Amino acid sequence: MKKILTAVFISLLFSQIHFAQIEDRFAVLGEDNVKKYVKPFVTTLGSAMNSGGFYTAGVPQLFGFSISLKGMMILIPEDQTKFTPVLPDRPAEPTATIYGDKGNAYGGPGGFIITPPGINKTSIPVGYPQIGLSLLGTEVILRYLPKINIAEGNDIDMFGIGVKHSISQYIPSFPIDLSAQILYSTLTVTNLIDISNLAFNAHASKTFGVFTPYFGLQYESSSMDLEYTINGDPSSGDPSLQADRDVKVTIDGDNSFRAVLGASLKLAVIVLNADVSFSSQTVISSGLTFEL
């Protein structure tokens, strides 16, 4: 089972992102420009880890248990595929972010400055497993994968926890279910990135037989610590890139607020759901849940 989950997770999350190549691209960027280059990726991971927290606002009043596989497609807007770099003593045309296409070269009296290409993608798939346990109107969800080797020197591990509490249980005969939830998650790639995400939401749903439409509003944030080594080039037109040095920066994602609209279908112990989230990056999310 662990091998199956590992294969699914890696194929979904990293099928289009190869860390060995990405790490090489960081190596030609200074602190200011690497923040702009990587920021859309931080937003993507934050959007993914802050998604899939609910498919109904109902919470069992006695006991409930669920196992889910969450999958989503994150759409990258055009304005997040390019950025204008900060260069010493010269103007700059836009160049690729991590999701863009071609990099650029900028000439000047002190020499050339090179910015790297991106991976040329406008959508990124992500997926992970989730377990839920409910008791007396409160649900705890857990997302976890043990440390997995994805490349030489790079291990990945993930942890996430969420707590959801029914609000409508305190309002007798209220016609819809209301709940509030908090989500926290981390994702680490050894010697490269460490990202943490936090989200608060309120959501509502109404069940009609086996069909449940739901809606939510969520405030969220994401932040990533990035460590890499600049490969110094004495001929670079940027003095900060002329010598080898280690760099550590903190990059905040462009996450703040999202609206979620979706529906779920319950067939015996199986629940299928799909929703769309509207934020800095649009997230199309789905889930397959075995629920008791």
C-alpha positions as CSV (number, residue, x, y, z in Angstrom):
1,M,0.0,0.0,0.0
2,K,2.8,2.4,0.9
3,K,4.5,1.8,-2.5
4,I,1.2,2.4,-4.3
5,L,0.6,5.7,-2.5
6,T,4.2,6.7,-3.1
7,A,3.9,6.1,-6.8
8,V,0.7,7.9,-7.1
9,F,1.9,10.9,-5.1
10,I,5.2,11.3,-7.0
11,S,3.6,10.8,-10.4
12,L,1.0,13.5,-9.6
13,L,3.1,16.0,-7.9
14,F,6.4,15.8,-9.7
15,S,5.5,14.4,-13.2
16,Q,6.2,17.8,-14.6
17,I,8.8,19.2,-12.1
18,H,12.3,17.7,-12.1
19,F,14.2,19.0,-9.1
20,A,17.7,18.3,-10.4
21,Q,17.0,20.6,-13.4
22,I,15.2,23.2,-11.3
23,E,18.1,23.4,-8.8
24,D,20.5,24.2,-11.7
25,R,18.3,27.1,-12.7
26,F,18.2,28.6,-9.3
27,A,22.0,28.7,-9.3
28,V,22.2,31.6,-11.8
29,L,19.8,33.9,-9.8
30,G,20.4,36.2,-6.9
31,E,18.0,36.6,-4.0
32,D,15.7,39.2,-5.4
33,N,15.2,37.4,-8.7
34,V,14.9,33.9,-7.4
35,K,12.0,35.1,-5.2
36,K,10.1,36.3,-8.3
37,Y,11.1,33.2,-10.3
38,V,9.9,30.7,-7.7
39,K,6.9,32.6,-6.3
40,P,4.3,31.0,-8.6
41,F,5.5,27.5,-7.6
42,V,5.1,28.4,-3.9
43,T,1.5,29.6,-4.8
44,T,0.9,26.2,-6.5
45,L,2.0,24.1,-3.6
46,G,0.1,26.3,-1.2
47,S,-3.0,26.1,-3.3
48,A,-2.8,22.3,-3.5
49,M,-2.1,21.7,0.2
50,N,-4.9,24.1,1.2
51,S,-7.4,22.4,-1.1
52,G,-9.6,19.3,-0.6
53,G,-10.4,19.9,3.1
54,F,-14.2,19.3,2.7
55,Y,-16.9,17.9,0.5
56,T,-19.8,18.6,2.9
57,A,-20.3,20.8,5.9
58,G,-22.0,17.9,7.7
59,V,-20.1,16.2,10.5
60,P,-21.3,13.0,12.2
61,Q,-22.7,13.6,15.7
62,L,-21.4,10.2,17.0
63,F,-18.6,8.6,15.0
64,G,-17.3,8.7,11.4
65,F,-14.2,7.4,9.6
66,S,-13.0,8.1,6.0
67,I,-10.1,7.4,3.7
68,S,-9.7,9.6,0.6
69,L,-7.5,10.1,-2.4
70,K,-7.5,13.8,-3.4
71,G,-6.5,14.9,-6.9
72,M,-6.4,18.4,-8.4
73,M,-5.3,20.3,-11.4
74,I,-3.9,23.8,-10.8
75,L,-4.2,26.3,-13.6
76,I,-1.3,28.8,-14.0
77,P,-2.4,32.2,-15.3
78,E,-0.4,33.9,-18.1
79,D,0.8,36.7,-15.8
80,Q,2.5,34.2,-13.6
81,T,4.7,32.8,-16.4
82,K,6.8,35.9,-16.6
83,F,8.5,38.5,-14.4
84,T,10.7,41.5,-14.8
85,P,14.1,40.9,-13.1
86,V,16.0,43.3,-11.0
87,L,19.3,44.1,-12.7
88,P,22.2,46.4,-11.8
89,D,22.5,49.5,-13.9
90,R,20.4,48.4,-16.9
91,P,16.8,48.0,-18.0
92,A,15.2,44.6,-18.1
93,E,12.6,43.0,-20.3
94,P,10.3,40.3,-18.9
95,T,11.7,36.8,-18.6
96,A,10.4,33.3,-17.6
97,T,9.3,32.4,-14.1
98,I,9.5,28.7,-13.2
99,Y,6.4,28.1,-15.3
100,G,7.5,30.2,-18.2
101,D,9.3,29.2,-21.4
102,K,12.4,31.0,-22.5
103,G,14.9,32.8,-20.3
104,N,16.8,35.9,-21.3
105,A,20.2,37.5,-21.6
106,Y,20.9,41.1,-20.7
107,G,24.0,42.9,-22.0
108,G,25.7,45.8,-20.3
109,P,29.1,47.5,-19.7
110,G,29.9,45.0,-16.9
111,G,29.0,41.9,-18.9
112,F,26.0,39.7,-19.6
113,I,23.4,38.6,-17.0
114,I,21.5,35.4,-17.8
115,T,18.1,34.4,-16.5
116,P,17.0,30.7,-16.8
117,P,14.1,29.2,-18.7
118,G,11.1,27.7,-17.0
119,I,9.4,24.4,-17.5
120,N,6.8,25.8,-19.9
121,K,3.6,24.6,-18.1
122,T,0.2,26.2,-17.6
123,S,-1.2,23.5,-15.4
124,I,0.2,21.3,-12.7
125,P,-1.4,18.1,-11.3
126,V,-1.2,17.3,-7.6
127,G,-2.5,14.5,-5.4
128,Y,-2.3,13.0,-1.9
129,P,-4.1,10.6,0.5
130,Q,-6.2,11.8,3.4
131,I,-7.7,10.1,6.5
132,G,-10.6,11.6,8.5
133,L,-11.9,10.7,11.9
134,S,-15.1,12.3,13.3
135,L,-16.5,12.3,16.9
136,L,-19.3,14.4,18.4
137,G,-19.5,17.0,15.7
138,T,-15.8,17.5,15.2
139,E,-13.6,16.0,12.4
140,V,-9.8,15.6,12.3
141,I,-8.2,15.0,9.0
142,L,-4.6,13.8,8.5
143,R,-2.4,13.9,5.4
144,Y,0.9,12.1,5.7
145,L,3.6,10.5,3.6
146,P,6.9,9.1,5.1
147,K,10.2,10.3,3.8
148,I,10.6,9.2,0.1
149,N,13.8,9.5,-2.0
150,I,13.0,11.2,-5.3
151,A,16.6,11.9,-6.5
152,E,20.1,11.6,-5.3
153,G,20.3,13.9,-2.2
154,N,16.6,14.8,-2.3
155,D,14.0,13.2,0.0
156,I,10.5,14.4,0.2
157,D,8.0,14.1,3.1
158,M,4.6,15.6,3.7
159,F,2.4,16.2,6.8
160,G,-0.9,17.9,7.1
161,I,-3.6,18.2,9.7
162,G,-7.0,19.8,9.8
163,V,-9.8,20.3,12.4
164,K,-13.4,20.9,11.4
165,H,-16.3,21.7,13.7
166,S,-20.0,21.8,13.0
167,I,-21.6,25.2,13.7
168,S,-25.1,24.2,12.6
169,Q,-25.4,21.7,15.5
170,Y,-25.9,24.6,17.8
171,I,-28.8,26.0,15.7
172,P,-31.8,23.8,16.0
173,S,-33.7,23.1,12.8
174,F,-31.3,25.2,10.7
175,P,-32.0,24.3,7.0
176,I,-28.3,23.8,5.9
177,D,-25.1,22.4,7.4
178,L,-22.5,25.0,8.5
179,S,-18.9,24.2,9.6
180,A,-15.6,26.0,10.3
181,Q,-12.2,24.5,9.6
182,I,-8.5,25.1,10.1
183,L,-5.8,23.4,8.0
184,Y,-2.0,23.2,8.5
185,S,0.5,21.4,6.3
186,T,4.2,21.1,5.5
187,L,6.1,19.8,2.6
188,T,9.9,19.3,2.6
189,V,12.4,18.4,0.0
190,T,15.8,17.8,1.7
191,N,18.5,20.4,1.0
192,L,16.2,22.5,-1.2
193,I,12.7,23.6,0.0
194,D,10.6,23.6,3.1
195,I,7.1,25.0,2.7
196,S,4.3,25.5,5.3
197,N,0.7,26.4,4.6
198,L,-2.2,27.6,6.8
199,A,-5.9,28.0,6.0
200,F,-9.1,29.0,7.7
201,N,-12.5,28.4,6.1
202,A,-16.2,28.4,6.7
203,H,-18.4,26.3,4.5
204,A,-22.0,25.3,4.0
205,S,-23.8,22.4,2.3
206,K,-27.3,21.0,1.7
207,T,-28.0,17.3,1.1
208,F,-30.7,16.2,-1.3
209,G,-30.8,12.4,-1.1
210,V,-27.4,11.2,-2.4
211,F,-26.4,14.7,-3.8
212,T,-24.8,17.5,-1.8
213,P,-23.8,20.8,-3.2
214,Y,-21.4,22.8,-1.1
215,F,-19.8,26.3,-0.9
216,G,-16.9,27.7,1.1
217,L,-14.9,30.9,1.7
218,Q,-11.3,30.5,2.8
219,Y,-8.4,32.7,4.0
220,E,-5.0,31.1,3.5
221,S,-1.2,31.6,3.3
222,S,1.9,29.8,2.2
223,S,5.6,30.3,2.8
224,M,8.6,28.5,1.5
225,D,12.3,28.5,2.7
226,L,14.5,27.9,-0.2
227,E,18.2,26.9,0.0
228,Y,20.5,26.7,-3.0
229,T,24.1,27.5,-4.1
230,I,25.0,30.2,-6.7
231,N,27.5,28.9,-9.2
232,G,29.7,32.0,-9.5
233,D,30.7,33.4,-12.9
234,P,33.5,36.0,-12.7
235,S,32.3,37.4,-16.1
236,S,28.7,38.0,-14.9
237,G,27.4,41.6,-15.2
238,D,25.9,41.2,-11.7
239,P,28.6,41.4,-8.9
240,S,26.4,39.3,-6.6
241,L,26.7,36.4,-9.1
242,Q,30.5,36.5,-9.6
243,A,31.4,34.2,-6.7
244,D,30.1,30.9,-5.4
245,R,27.9,31.3,-2.3
246,D,25.1,29.6,-0.4
247,V,21.7,31.4,-0.4
248,K,18.7,31.0,1.8
249,V,15.5,33.0,1.2
250,T,11.9,32.9,2.3
251,I,9.3,33.3,-0.4
252,D,5.6,33.9,0.3
253,G,3.0,32.6,-2.0
254,D,0.4,34.7,-3.7
255,N,-2.4,33.0,-1.7
256,S,-4.8,35.0,0.4
257,F,-8.5,34.3,-0.2
258,R,-10.5,31.8,-2.2
259,A,-14.1,30.8,-2.9
260,V,-14.9,27.2,-3.4
261,L,-18.0,25.8,-5.2
262,G,-18.6,22.0,-5.6
263,A,-20.8,19.0,-5.2
264,S,-20.5,15.5,-3.9
265,L,-22.4,12.2,-4.7
266,K,-22.7,9.5,-2.1
267,L,-23.1,5.9,-3.3
268,A,-23.3,3.6,-0.3
269,V,-19.9,3.9,1.4
270,I,-18.3,5.7,-1.6
271,V,-18.3,9.5,-2.0
272,L,-17.3,11.2,-5.2
273,N,-16.8,15.0,-5.2
274,A,-15.5,17.7,-7.5
275,D,-15.1,21.5,-6.9
276,V,-13.5,24.6,-8.3
277,S,-11.6,27.2,-6.3
278,F,-11.2,30.7,-7.5
279,S,-8.0,32.4,-6.2
280,S,-4.6,33.6,-7.6
281,Q,-4.4,30.2,-9.3
282,T,-7.6,28.3,-10.2
283,V,-7.8,24.8,-8.6
284,I,-10.0,22.1,-10.1
285,S,-10.3,19.5,-7.3
286,S,-11.8,16.0,-7.1
287,G,-11.9,13.3,-4.5
288,L,-12.6,9.6,-4.0
289,T,-13.6,8.8,-0.4
290,F,-14.5,5.6,1.4
291,E,-16.7,6.8,4.2
292,L,-18.2,4.9,7.2
